[in-house]
Amino acid sequence: MAKPLDPKEIVTVQELAVSNMLELETLKQLLFEKGIISEEEFLARFKKLDRGIKQKGGR
């Protein structure tokens, strides 16, 4: 039988989205600061992936 959810542990979709966004932004900034990737490399890859998703009808 499934364990009942604890109301104190339930988060909204908005809280989850904000948390996810902050984690990704933190990782992105650390990668830039440490010189692992440049902002230009990041943006180029982001655009490439975005185009791929759009071509597949994802957005």
Secondary structure, 3 states (H helix, E strand, C coil): CCCCCCHHHCCCHHHHHHHHHHHHHHHHHHHHHCCCCCHHHHHHHHHHHHHHHHHCCCC
